[in-house]
Amino acid sequence: AGGTRYALADQITPENVGGLTVAWTYRTGDLEEARRAKWRNATFEATPILVEGSLYLCSGLGRVIALDPESGSERWRYDPGID
């Protein structure tokens, strides 16, 4: 709401925040491709969105990816072939 990019998370408190751990990590593969192509600048900045049980993001190379938000496993990806 309001474009703040934050969700209410009342289970996380100042007392337990130190015990948080990484649940999963996902790699788009874009950086590896950029290294092979010897691109000088390759960055990834995205704000994933959660819609009807899937986490969606757009990679730095314009690929759209859907992930399972609980496991981080890839559900599907679409590469529009943008040059």
Wavefront OBJ file of the C-alpha trace (Angstrom):
o trace
v 0.000 0.000 0.000
v 1.256 3.462 -0.807
v 4.223 2.139 -2.813
v 6.342 1.721 0.308
v 7.568 -1.763 -0.718
v 7.132 -3.014 2.809
v 4.619 -5.370 4.318
v 3.309 -5.438 7.835
v 5.216 -8.200 9.594
v 4.131 -8.191 13.199
v 5.888 -11.510 13.857
v 9.278 -9.757 13.490
v 10.198 -7.710 16.537
v 13.346 -5.990 17.834
v 13.739 -8.960 20.180
v 13.734 -11.699 17.511
v 15.128 -9.942 14.423
v 18.642 -11.185 15.236
v 17.478 -14.767 14.803
v 16.286 -14.331 11.219
v 18.036 -16.456 8.605
v 18.034 -16.610 4.820
v 15.193 -18.876 3.705
v 16.416 -19.316 0.111
v 18.464 -17.679 -2.633
v 17.625 -17.502 -6.321
v 20.005 -16.758 -9.177
v 18.666 -15.568 -12.537
v 21.789 -16.604 -14.453
v 22.143 -13.108 -15.935
v 25.487 -12.357 -14.276
v 27.052 -15.541 -15.577
v 25.807 -14.705 -19.073
v 27.147 -11.154 -18.763
v 30.574 -12.471 -17.750
v 30.679 -14.831 -20.735
v 29.737 -11.935 -23.035
v 32.343 -9.725 -21.290
v 29.861 -6.947 -20.606
v 31.313 -4.261 -18.386
v 28.094 -3.319 -16.664
v 25.640 -5.890 -15.437
v 23.379 -5.095 -12.537
v 20.200 -6.495 -11.081
v 17.702 -4.283 -9.314
v 14.150 -5.484 -9.027
v 11.247 -5.341 -6.658
v 9.513 -8.707 -6.897
v 5.746 -8.754 -6.573
v 3.574 -11.443 -5.013
v 0.406 -12.235 -6.961
v -1.910 -15.167 -6.295
v 0.759 -17.329 -4.703
v 3.648 -16.653 -7.090
v 6.555 -14.252 -6.748
v 7.292 -12.466 -10.046
v 10.415 -10.585 -11.054
v 12.039 -9.208 -14.168
v 15.740 -9.941 -14.603
v 18.350 -7.479 -15.793
v 18.165 -9.035 -19.252
v 14.392 -8.578 -19.465
v 13.393 -12.126 -18.589
v 10.225 -12.565 -16.544
v 10.453 -15.244 -13.860
v 7.873 -16.754 -11.514
v 9.049 -18.332 -8.261
v 7.476 -20.327 -5.476
v 7.671 -17.852 -2.571
v 8.135 -20.560 0.068
v 10.922 -22.571 -1.556
v 12.398 -20.161 -4.110
v 12.063 -22.778 -6.830
v 11.455 -21.516 -10.343
v 7.952 -22.152 -11.634
v 8.517 -20.724 -15.103
v 10.466 -18.111 -17.024
v 9.861 -16.185 -20.207
v 12.661 -14.748 -22.331
v 11.325 -12.171 -24.826
v 14.691 -12.189 -26.625
v 15.425 -8.526 -26.032
v 18.819 -7.565 -27.445
l 1 2 3 4 5 6 7 8 9 10 11 12 13 14 15 16 17 18 19 20 21 22 23 24 25 26 27 28 29 30 31 32 33 34 35 36 37 38 39 40 41 42 43 44 45 46 47 48 49 50 51 52 53 54 55 56 57 58 59 60 61 62 63 64 65 66 67 68 69 70 71 72 73 74 75 76 77 78 79 80 81 82 83
